Amino acid sequence: MSEGLNAAARRARAGRTHSLMRFVVIGAFALGVLPAQGGALVFAQPRQQQAGANASKAPRVKAAPLRAWLAQAKRQKDAGKLDLAGPRAVTIEADRAEDGTLSNAVITGPSARDPQMRKLAQDFVAALNQSRALGFLQDVSHVRMNFALDGERFKTDSASDAPTAQRAEEMARGYRAMANVARLMRRGTDEAAVLNNMKFSSNGKQLLMSLDMPREQMGNILLKQITPN
């Protein structure tokens, strides 16, 4: 019995890691890290079997809304409707409900003045809500996501409001532990490369997550994520 519950817990943790990775990948695409070349868009949901009480709490991300958003963004980028030649920066701040959906979203940052970028960010929030991609952030009531891109690097960071400072630190420790295990299990893969560049910490009641990667490396990883094998 205990072995079965432990296995279910491991699968649940893996599900949360996959959800976090999915969120990072989508956010990266939003700022045009993806190389211009590439075929049809495919955003396959990770194959995972959930079992036991812990597994029932694991987020179940719906791929279809994300796939539709990615396809729309790719078409706009290829058609030259999104100017991504210079530095880009967008901040999305919103309240988060228990089911992972966002409300009262406010989009700011230098690139938010571009109508196309603002619309893309708004559609990004809608896709997150439909997919439940932020379901893994349990006990979080408010999130702020920053995306920044220049000619060399892609950076993203988020601050999520937890109920207490203790809970924020517990979550940061939990995600660090999950990331460490995933790095070992997925060593040599693109997933490990992304996790190697991620950091988790807390500041007061805020859970902090960040990613800083070379633009070219992230672009190549994204290209593999959305093109057929």
C-alpha positions in Angstrom: 0.0 0.0 0.0 2.7 2.5 1.0 4.7 1.7 -2.1 1.7 2.4 -4.3 1.0 5.7 -2.5 4.7 6.7 -2.8 4.6 5.9 -6.5 1.4 8.0 -6.9 3.1 10.9 -5.1 6.1 10.7 -7.4 3.8 10.8 -10.4 1.9 13.7 -9.0 5.2 15.6 -8.5 6.2 14.8 -12.0 2.9 16.2 -13.2 3.5 19.4 -11.4 7.0 19.7 -12.9 5.6 19.1 -16.4 2.9 21.8 -15.8 5.6 24.2 -14.7 7.7 23.4 -17.8 4.7 23.8 -20.1 4.0 27.3 -18.6 7.7 28.3 -19.1 7.7 27.1 -22.7 4.5 28.9 -23.6 5.7 32.1 -22.0 9.0 31.9 -23.9 7.1 31.5 -27.2 5.0 34.6 -26.4 8.0 36.8 -26.8 9.2 35.3 -30.1 12.1 33.1 -28.9 11.0 30.5 -31.4 13.0 30.4 -34.6 11.1 31.4 -37.7 11.5 28.1 -39.4 9.5 25.1 -38.4 6.5 23.0 -39.5 3.1 22.4 -38.1 2.5 23.1 -34.5 2.1 20.2 -32.2 2.0 20.6 -28.4 1.7 17.1 -27.0 0.5 16.7 -23.5 2.9 14.5 -21.4 1.8 11.0 -21.0 1.3 10.2 -17.4 -1.0 7.9 -15.4 -2.2 9.2 -12.1 -3.3 6.9 -9.2 -4.2 7.3 -5.5 -5.4 10.3 -3.5 -2.3 12.4 -4.2 -2.6 11.8 -7.9 -6.2 13.2 -7.9 -4.7 16.6 -6.9 -2.2 16.7 -9.7 -3.0 19.3 -12.4 -4.4 18.0 -15.7 -3.4 20.4 -18.4 -5.6 20.6 -21.5 -3.4 20.9 -24.6 -6.0 22.1 -27.1 -6.3 25.8 -25.9 -2.5 26.1 -25.8 -2.1 24.5 -29.2 -4.6 26.9 -30.7 -2.9 29.9 -29.1 0.5 28.8 -30.3 -0.7 28.3 -33.8 -2.2 31.8 -33.9 1.0 33.3 -32.5 3.1 31.4 -35.1 1.0 32.6 -38.0 1.2 36.3 -36.8 5.0 36.0 -36.4 5.5 34.4 -39.8 3.3 37.0 -41.4 5.4 39.8 -40.0 2.6 41.2 -37.8 4.8 40.9 -34.7 7.9 43.0 -34.6 10.4 41.0 -32.6 13.6 42.5 -33.9 14.4 44.6 -30.8 14.2 44.0 -27.0 10.7 43.0 -25.8 9.3 43.1 -22.2 5.8 42.3 -21.0 4.4 41.9 -17.5 1.2 40.1 -16.7 -0.3 40.5 -13.2 -3.6 38.8 -12.2 -5.5 37.2 -9.3 -5.5 33.4 -9.3 -8.5 31.3 -8.3 -8.3 27.9 -6.6 -8.9 26.1 -10.0 -5.8 27.9 -11.4 -7.7 30.4 -13.6 -6.7 34.1 -13.7 -8.9 37.2 -13.4 -8.4 40.9 -13.3 -5.4 40.6 -15.5 -3.3 43.8 -16.0 -0.7 43.9 -18.8 2.1 46.4 -18.6 5.7 46.8 -19.7 7.3 48.6 -22.7 6.0 46.1 -25.2 2.4 46.4 -23.9 2.1 49.6 -25.9 2.2 47.5 -29.1 -1.4 46.5 -29.9 -0.3 43.2 -31.4 1.8 42.3 -28.3 -1.0 43.3 -26.0 -3.5 41.2 -27.8 -1.1 38.3 -27.8 -0.7 38.6 -24.1 -4.4 38.8 -23.5 -4.9 35.7 -25.6 -2.1 34.0 -23.6 -4.0 34.6 -20.4 -7.2 33.2 -21.9 -5.3 30.1 -23.1 -3.8 29.6 -19.6 -7.3 29.8 -18.1 -8.8 27.3 -20.6 -5.9 24.9 -20.2 -5.6 25.1 -16.4 -1.8 25.4 -16.9 -1.4 27.2 -13.5 -3.3 24.6 -11.5 0.0 23.5 -10.0 0.4 26.7 -8.0 -1.6 25.6 -5.0 -2.4 28.1 -2.3 -1.4 31.0 -4.5 -3.8 34.0 -4.7 -2.0 36.4 -7.0 0.7 36.1 -9.7 3.0 38.5 -11.5 4.8 37.2 -14.6 7.6 39.1 -16.3 8.9 38.1 -19.8 12.0 39.8 -21.3 13.8 39.1 -24.5 16.9 40.7 -26.2 19.2 39.6 -28.9 21.1 37.2 -26.6 19.0 36.0 -23.8 15.4 35.0 -22.8 14.5 35.8 -19.2 11.3 35.2 -17.3 10.4 35.5 -13.6 7.2 35.2 -11.6 6.2 36.2 -8.1 3.2 34.4 -6.6 1.5 35.4 -3.4 1.2 32.6 -0.8 -0.9 32.8 2.3 2.1 33.0 4.7 5.9 33.4 4.5 6.3 29.9 5.8 4.1 28.5 3.0 6.0 30.4 0.4 9.3 28.9 1.6 7.8 25.4 1.8 6.7 25.7 -1.8 10.1 27.0 -2.9 11.8 24.1 -1.1 9.4 21.7 -2.7 10.0 23.0 -6.2 13.7 23.0 -5.7 13.5 19.3 -4.6 11.3 18.4 -7.6 13.7 20.2 -10.0 16.7 18.4 -8.6 15.1 15.0 -9.0 13.9 15.8 -12.5 17.4 17.0 -13.5 18.9 13.7 -12.5 16.1 11.6 -14.1 16.1 13.7 -17.3 19.8 14.3 -17.5 21.0 15.1 -21.0 17.5 16.1 -22.2 16.1 19.5 -23.2 13.9 19.4 -20.0 17.0 19.1 -17.9 18.6 22.0 -19.8 15.7 24.2 -18.9 15.6 23.1 -15.3 19.3 23.7 -15.0 18.6 27.4 -15.7 15.6 27.7 -13.3 15.7 29.0 -9.8 13.1 28.8 -7.0 13.2 31.0 -3.8 10.9 33.0 -1.5 10.7 36.5 -0.3 8.3 37.0 2.5 4.9 35.7 1.3 6.0 35.5 -2.3 7.1 32.3 -4.1 9.7 33.4 -6.7 10.6 31.4 -9.9 13.0 32.5 -12.6 14.5 31.3 -15.9 17.5 32.8 -17.7 18.7 31.1 -20.9 20.5 31.9 -24.1 17.9 32.9 -26.7 19.3 30.5 -29.3 19.3 27.5 -26.9 15.7 28.2 -25.8 14.7 28.7 -29.4 16.0 25.3 -30.5 14.3 23.6 -27.5 11.0 25.3 -28.4 11.3 24.3 -32.0 11.5 20.7 -31.0 8.5 21.1 -28.7 6.1 22.3 -31.4 7.2 20.3 -34.5 6.2 16.7 -35.2 8.8 14.1 -34.5 
